[in-house]
Amino acid sequence: AAMALIGDPKIVIFDEPTTALDVTTQIEVLRAFKSVMRARRMAGVYVSHDLAVVAQIADRIVVLKGGAIQEVGDTEKILHRPSHPYTRQLMAALELAPHAGARAAEAGGKRPPLLEVEHVSAGYGPIGKDGRPAHTVLSDISCRLERGENLGVIGESGSGKSTLARAIAGLLPPATGAIRLDGAVLPGSVAARSKDQLRRVQIVFQLADTALNPARPVGDILGRPLRFYHGLRGAALEARVAQLLDMVRLPVAMRHRLPSELSGGQKQRVN
């Protein structure tokens, strides 16, 4: 964003510029955009899937679907009086469904939690004499997850969210502490985990570009874990790949494309 603004342009095209930012940083960046553009009388095109962000910066909104315009109007009208069914569908998606808060408890409650993180410390760099990495990111983290639950981990950029996810997945072995799955200690590194342990703990990466093999088509990328974990071959493999693509609302023909031929959102759905 700074590079784009350096040349004092008359038009700035923002292509999902705040997608990777935490909410508080996003607000500050949007405020900076608006301040600079107002002071220098710049015009802007803000491309985003996030209606809440668009509402903060746009004067007018164009709603696209399938390469065609569905609706155009002032921000106030689009947000509060949308006329097109697709726009109304987008607005409905902004409404958070009430959380039931029901816990999926096991009969008798005697089984251990599905996942337990016990006093985990982790970070980056060489391990010192005290057993801690040179740059400690997580310090004495403990949490638990019951079957059927979803555990939310929130925080600003650099707070350790992804480091915790990587530690649980075995991509960053903890310096101290333990991670248990069904009561059994998980080896800290993926290299030491069994095939079944690998299958049972999966991660959806934040950056799809670095998670997908750029040299392989989508069908091969999805087919590899299906062969490795489930032994699928031939027609059964092709059918499952098609089913998975449909599950994330991607056309089956996309299995022949390379990751570089997909949009950012399409790559994340494959991921």
C-alpha positions as CSV (number, residue, x, y, z in Angstrom):
1,A,0.0,0.0,0.0
2,A,2.8,2.4,0.8
3,M,4.5,1.6,-2.5
4,A,1.3,2.4,-4.4
5,L,0.8,5.7,-2.6
6,I,4.4,6.9,-3.0
7,G,3.9,8.1,-6.6
8,D,1.0,10.4,-5.6
9,P,-1.5,8.6,-8.0
10,K,-4.9,9.9,-9.0
11,I,-6.5,6.5,-8.9
12,V,-5.6,3.7,-6.4
13,I,-6.8,0.1,-7.0
14,F,-6.9,-1.8,-3.8
15,D,-7.1,-5.6,-4.3
16,E,-7.9,-7.2,-0.9
17,P,-5.3,-5.0,0.8
18,T,-6.4,-5.9,4.4
19,T,-7.2,-9.6,4.1
20,A,-4.2,-10.8,6.1
21,L,-4.5,-8.1,8.8
22,D,-6.0,-8.4,12.3
23,V,-9.1,-6.3,12.9
24,T,-7.3,-3.5,14.9
25,T,-4.5,-3.1,12.4
26,Q,-7.1,-3.2,9.6
27,I,-9.0,-0.3,11.1
28,E,-5.8,1.8,11.4
29,V,-4.8,1.0,7.8
30,L,-8.2,1.8,6.4
31,R,-8.1,5.1,8.4
32,A,-4.7,5.9,6.8
33,F,-6.0,5.1,3.3
34,K,-9.0,7.5,3.8
35,S,-6.8,10.2,5.3
36,V,-4.3,10.2,2.4
37,M,-6.9,9.9,-0.3
38,R,-8.9,12.8,1.2
39,A,-5.9,15.0,1.6
40,R,-4.6,14.4,-2.0
41,R,-8.1,14.1,-3.6
42,M,-7.4,10.6,-4.8
43,A,-10.0,8.2,-6.2
44,G,-10.0,4.6,-5.4
45,V,-11.4,1.2,-6.5
46,Y,-11.6,-1.1,-3.5
47,V,-11.9,-4.8,-4.4
48,S,-13.0,-7.0,-1.5
49,H,-15.2,-9.9,-0.4
50,D,-15.6,-8.3,3.0
51,L,-18.7,-6.1,3.1
52,A,-17.8,-4.8,6.5
53,V,-14.6,-3.4,5.2
54,V,-16.2,-2.0,2.0
55,A,-18.8,-0.2,4.1
56,Q,-16.0,1.7,5.9
57,I,-14.3,3.1,2.9
58,A,-16.6,3.1,-0.2
59,D,-19.0,5.8,-1.4
60,R,-20.6,3.5,-4.0
61,I,-20.7,-0.3,-4.3
62,V,-20.7,-2.5,-7.4
63,V,-21.8,-6.1,-6.7
64,L,-20.3,-8.7,-9.0
65,K,-21.2,-12.4,-9.5
66,G,-19.9,-14.7,-12.3
67,G,-18.3,-11.8,-14.1
68,A,-21.6,-9.8,-14.3
69,I,-22.8,-6.8,-12.3
70,Q,-25.8,-7.7,-10.1
71,E,-26.4,-4.3,-8.5
72,V,-24.9,-0.8,-8.3
73,G,-25.7,1.9,-5.8
74,D,-24.7,4.2,-3.0
75,T,-23.2,2.4,0.0
76,E,-26.1,3.3,2.2
77,K,-28.6,1.8,-0.2
78,I,-26.6,-1.4,-0.9
79,L,-26.1,-2.0,2.8
80,H,-29.6,-1.2,4.1
81,R,-31.9,-1.5,1.1
82,P,-30.5,-4.0,-1.4
83,S,-32.7,-4.8,-4.3
84,H,-31.0,-7.8,-6.0
85,P,-31.5,-11.3,-4.4
86,Y,-27.8,-11.9,-4.5
87,T,-27.0,-8.7,-2.7
88,R,-29.6,-9.6,-0.1
89,Q,-28.0,-13.0,0.2
90,L,-24.6,-11.3,0.9
91,M,-26.1,-9.1,3.5
92,A,-27.8,-12.0,5.2
93,A,-24.4,-13.8,5.4
94,L,-23.2,-10.9,7.6
95,E,-25.7,-11.7,10.2
96,L,-24.1,-14.0,12.8
97,A,-26.2,-17.0,13.7
98,P,-26.9,-17.3,17.4
99,H,-24.4,-19.6,19.0
100,A,-26.2,-22.5,20.8
101,G,-23.3,-22.9,23.2
102,A,-24.2,-26.6,23.6
103,R,-21.3,-28.8,24.4
104,A,-21.0,-32.1,22.6
105,A,-20.3,-34.1,25.8
106,E,-19.6,-37.8,25.6
107,A,-21.8,-40.2,27.4
108,G,-20.8,-40.4,31.1
109,G,-18.1,-37.7,30.5
110,K,-15.3,-40.2,31.3
111,R,-13.3,-39.9,28.1
112,P,-10.4,-37.5,28.1
113,P,-10.6,-34.3,26.0
114,L,-10.0,-34.8,22.3
115,L,-7.1,-32.3,22.4
116,E,-5.1,-31.1,25.4
117,V,-2.3,-28.5,25.2
118,E,-0.3,-28.6,28.4
119,H,2.1,-25.8,29.4
120,V,3.5,-25.5,25.9
121,S,6.2,-23.0,25.1
122,A,7.5,-22.6,21.6
123,G,9.3,-20.2,19.3
124,Y,12.0,-19.8,16.7
125,G,15.8,-19.8,16.7
126,P,18.3,-22.0,18.5
127,I,17.4,-23.6,21.8
128,G,19.3,-22.1,24.7
129,K,20.6,-23.8,27.9
130,D,17.3,-23.1,29.6
131,G,15.5,-25.2,27.0
132,R,13.8,-22.3,25.4
133,P,14.2,-21.0,21.8
134,A,16.1,-17.7,21.1
135,H,12.8,-16.0,20.3
136,T,9.9,-17.3,22.5
137,V,6.5,-16.7,21.0
138,L,4.3,-19.0,23.2
139,S,4.9,-19.1,26.9
140,D,3.2,-21.7,29.1
141,I,0.1,-22.1,26.9
142,S,-2.6,-24.6,28.1
143,C,-6.0,-25.2,26.5
144,R,-8.4,-28.1,25.8
145,L,-10.9,-29.1,23.2
146,E,-13.8,-31.5,23.6
147,R,-15.2,-33.6,20.9
148,G,-17.6,-31.7,18.6
149,E,-16.5,-28.3,19.9
150,N,-14.8,-25.5,18.1
151,L,-12.1,-23.5,20.0
152,G,-11.5,-19.9,18.9
153,V,-8.0,-18.5,19.2
154,I,-8.0,-14.7,18.6
155,G,-5.4,-12.0,18.9
156,E,-3.5,-9.3,17.0
157,S,-0.8,-10.0,14.5
158,G,2.3,-11.4,16.2
159,S,0.4,-12.7,19.2
160,G,1.2,-16.3,18.5
161,K,-2.0,-17.7,17.0
162,S,-0.3,-19.3,14.0
163,T,2.6,-20.5,16.1
164,L,0.1,-22.3,18.4
165,A,-1.5,-23.9,15.3
166,R,1.8,-25.0,14.0
167,A,2.8,-26.5,17.3
168,I,-0.4,-28.5,17.5
169,A,0.0,-29.7,13.9
170,G,3.6,-30.8,14.6
171,L,5.2,-28.3,12.2
172,L,6.9,-26.5,15.1
173,P,7.9,-28.9,17.9
174,P,7.2,-27.3,21.3
175,A,10.3,-26.5,23.4
176,T,8.5,-27.4,26.6
177,G,5.1,-28.9,27.5
178,A,3.0,-31.6,25.9
179,I,0.2,-32.0,23.4
180,R,-2.2,-34.9,23.9
181,L,-4.7,-36.4,21.4
182,D,-7.3,-38.6,23.0
183,G,-5.2,-38.7,26.1
184,A,-2.1,-40.0,24.4
185,V,1.0,-37.7,24.0
186,L,1.6,-36.6,20.4
187,P,5.2,-36.5,19.2
188,G,6.2,-32.9,18.9
189,S,7.3,-33.2,15.2
190,V,5.3,-34.5,12.3
191,A,8.4,-36.6,11.3
192,A,7.9,-38.7,14.5
193,R,4.1,-39.0,14.2
194,S,2.4,-42.1,12.9
195,K,0.4,-42.2,9.7
196,D,-2.8,-42.3,11.7
197,Q,-1.7,-39.4,13.9
198,L,-0.9,-37.4,10.8
199,R,-4.4,-38.1,9.4
200,R,-6.2,-37.1,12.6
201,V,-4.6,-33.7,13.0
202,Q,-4.9,-31.6,9.8
203,I,-4.2,-27.9,9.2
204,V,-5.7,-25.4,6.7
205,F,-2.9,-22.9,6.1
206,Q,-3.4,-19.2,6.1
207,L,-1.4,-18.7,2.9
208,A,-2.6,-21.1,0.2
209,D,0.1,-20.0,-2.2
210,T,2.8,-21.7,-0.1
211,A,0.6,-24.7,0.8
212,L,-0.1,-25.9,-2.8
213,N,2.4,-27.5,-5.1
214,P,2.7,-25.1,-8.1
215,A,3.8,-27.8,-10.4
216,R,0.8,-30.1,-9.9
217,P,-2.8,-29.7,-11.0
218,V,-5.6,-29.4,-8.4
219,G,-6.8,-33.0,-9.0
220,D,-3.3,-34.4,-8.2
221,I,-3.0,-32.2,-5.1
222,L,-6.3,-33.5,-3.7
223,G,-5.6,-37.0,-4.9
224,R,-2.3,-37.4,-3.0
225,P,-3.8,-37.5,0.6
226,L,-6.7,-39.6,-0.7
227,R,-4.2,-42.2,-1.9
228,F,-1.9,-41.9,1.1
229,Y,-4.5,-42.0,3.9
230,H,-7.4,-43.9,2.3
231,G,-5.8,-46.0,-0.4
232,L,-8.2,-44.6,-3.1
233,R,-7.4,-45.3,-6.7
234,G,-8.9,-45.0,-10.2
235,A,-12.6,-44.2,-10.5
236,A,-13.1,-44.0,-6.7
237,L,-10.3,-41.4,-6.4
238,E,-11.7,-39.3,-9.2
239,A,-15.2,-39.4,-7.7
240,R,-14.0,-38.3,-4.3
241,V,-12.0,-35.4,-5.8
242,A,-15.1,-34.3,-7.7
243,Q,-17.1,-34.5,-4.5
244,L,-14.6,-32.5,-2.5
245,L,-14.5,-29.8,-5.1
246,D,-18.2,-29.5,-5.1
247,M,-18.2,-29.3,-1.3
248,V,-16.1,-26.1,-1.5
249,R,-18.2,-24.8,-4.5
250,L,-15.6,-25.3,-7.2
251,P,-16.4,-26.7,-10.6
252,V,-15.1,-30.2,-11.2
253,A,-13.3,-29.1,-14.3
254,M,-11.0,-27.1,-12.0
255,R,-9.2,-30.3,-11.1
256,H,-7.1,-29.9,-14.3
257,R,-5.9,-26.4,-13.4
258,L,-2.6,-25.5,-11.8
259,P,-2.7,-23.3,-8.6
260,S,-1.3,-20.3,-10.6
261,E,-4.5,-20.4,-12.7
262,L,-6.8,-20.0,-9.7
263,S,-7.8,-16.8,-7.8
264,G,-6.7,-16.3,-4.2
265,G,-10.1,-17.4,-2.9
266,Q,-10.2,-20.5,-5.2
267,K,-6.7,-21.5,-4.0
268,Q,-7.8,-21.2,-0.4
269,R,-10.8,-23.4,-1.0
270,V,-8.5,-26.1,-2.5
271,N,-6.2,-25.7,0.5
